[in-house]
Every structure is written in C-alpha cells, then in structure tokens.
C-alpha cells in the first residue's frame, strides 16, 4: 500500500511538472518535431528514427522567407535560432520532410 502511494505521488509530481513547464509545440508520429521558446531562442529538436531529411523554414511577419536550413539524417536532430535582435512579431515556423509538413505555426518572437 505504501509503495502504491509513493508511485502515485511520484506520478502526480511528474505530471504537474510537465504541465507547468515551458510550452512545447509538437506534431504527430515518430518524426515529431518539438518546438520550444526559451527567452528569444527558438529551439527545434526531434527524434529521427526513420533517418529522414528535414527542412526548417522561417517566414517573417510579411510572409517572406528569412531562414532556410536542411537537417541531416542523424537519429537526433536539433537547431537553435536566436531572435534576440529581431523585430517583435509573429514568425511562421515550418518543419517538413519528404512525408510532408510536420509543423506549421506562427509564434511570437523578437524584441525590437
């Protein structure tokens, strides 16, 4: 009985920590990009179990492509983009692979 209470307490603590942490935006499937904003840095990472190639595109508030990056076929992929000196606004972030678009969302970034 005591062990069960400890397990429930541990699970509840972990769940609360997860729910109260910085939001992470994700897609679906095995190749599931995770997007996190920390300060003015946009952190993109994913577990690439199918060894696919990925493309990261960032569009500014005028819908102009301002960043293009190809990510390789490694098992763990990541990219950090710094928006510290960028104009404040909604930037469209698109992560895609040969299977299609995995993430497409507008996020508030920038400080100017």
C-alpha positions in Angstrom: 0.0 0.0 0.0 2.8 2.4 0.9 4.6 1.7 -2.3 1.5 2.4 -4.3 1.0 5.8 -2.6 4.6 6.6 -3.3 4.2 5.7 -7.0 1.0 7.8 -7.3 2.7 10.8 -5.6 5.7 10.5 -7.9 3.5 10.3 -11.0 1.4 13.3 -9.8 4.6 15.3 -9.2 6.0 14.5 -12.6 2.7 15.3 -14.3 2.4 18.7 -12.6 6.0 19.5 -13.6 5.2 18.6 -17.2 2.0 20.6 -17.3 3.6 23.7 -15.7 6.8 23.7 -17.8 7.5 25.9 -20.8 5.1 25.0 -23.6 6.5 22.7 -26.3 4.8 22.6 -29.6 4.8 19.3 -31.4 3.4 17.4 -34.3 2.5 13.8 -34.6 4.2 10.5 -35.5 7.6 9.1 -34.9 9.3 12.0 -36.6 7.8 14.5 -34.2 9.5 17.9 -34.1 9.4 19.6 -30.7 9.5 23.4 -30.7 10.3 25.4 -27.5 10.7 29.1 -27.0 13.3 30.0 -24.3 13.8 33.7 -24.0 14.2 34.8 -27.6 15.6 31.5 -28.7 13.6 29.1 -30.8 14.7 25.5 -30.1 13.8 22.8 -32.6 14.6 19.2 -32.0 13.3 15.8 -32.9 14.0 12.1 -32.8 14.6 10.9 -36.3 14.0 7.1 -36.1 13.3 6.9 -39.8 16.6 8.7 -40.7 14.7 11.3 -42.9 16.0 14.6 -44.1 14.2 17.7 -42.8 13.8 21.3 -43.8 13.3 24.2 -41.4 11.8 27.5 -42.9 11.1 30.7 -41.0 8.9 33.4 -42.5 8.7 37.0 -41.2 5.6 39.0 -40.5 5.4 39.9 -44.2 5.5 36.2 -45.1 9.0 36.5 -46.6 11.4 33.6 -46.2 14.1 34.7 -43.8 15.7 31.4 -42.8 16.1 28.1 -44.6 18.0 25.1 -43.1 18.4 21.5 -44.1 18.8 19.0 -41.3 20.6 15.7 -42.0 19.7 12.1 -41.3 21.1 11.7 -37.8 19.0 10.0 -35.1 18.7 13.1 -33.0 18.4 16.5 -34.8 18.3 20.0 -33.4 18.5 23.6 -34.3 18.5 26.8 -32.2 17.5 30.1 -33.8 18.1 33.4 -32.0 15.5 36.1 -32.4 17.1 38.5 -29.8 17.8 41.3 -32.3 14.7 40.6 -34.5 11.6 42.8 -34.9 8.9 41.6 -32.5 6.0 39.8 -34.3 4.6 36.5 -35.3 7.0 34.4 -37.3 5.8 31.4 -39.2 7.9 28.3 -38.5 7.6 25.3 -40.9 9.3 21.9 -40.4 8.9 19.4 -43.2 10.2 16.2 -44.6 9.5 14.1 -47.7 6.4 12.9 -45.8 5.0 16.4 -45.8 4.7 19.3 -43.3 5.2 18.2 -39.7 4.9 21.6 -38.1 3.5 24.8 -39.3 2.6 27.5 -36.8 3.0 31.2 -36.1 4.9 32.1 -32.9 5.5 35.4 -31.2 9.3 36.2 -31.2 11.6 39.1 -31.3 12.4 42.1 -29.0 12.5 45.2 -31.2 
